[in-house]
């Protein structure tokens, strides 16, 4: 009798476990709005520093 109860319990747990994962998992899609930087300067430091260096060299060579 104990073996029948154990088998019935195992069957019941097995059936409930398979229905819990039916359909799988799909991650939710969250739409993100683009970030707009306010007050950003239009100058680029990669261009600005060499230009200042050239102006400094030109001023020093004129003296």
JOCORNOR-V786252 format. One line per field, one symbol per residue. phi: phi as a letter, one per 20 degrees, with the letter a starting at -180 (. if undefined). psi: psi as a letter, one per 40 degrees, with the letter a starting at -180 (. if undefined). A space follows every 10 residues. Layout:
phi: ???
psi: ???
This chain:
phi: .fffffffff ffffffffff dfnmdcffed fdefedeemf eefdffefff ffffffffff fff
psi: dddddddddd dddddddded ehdahhhihh hhiihhhheh ieihdddddd dddddddddd de.
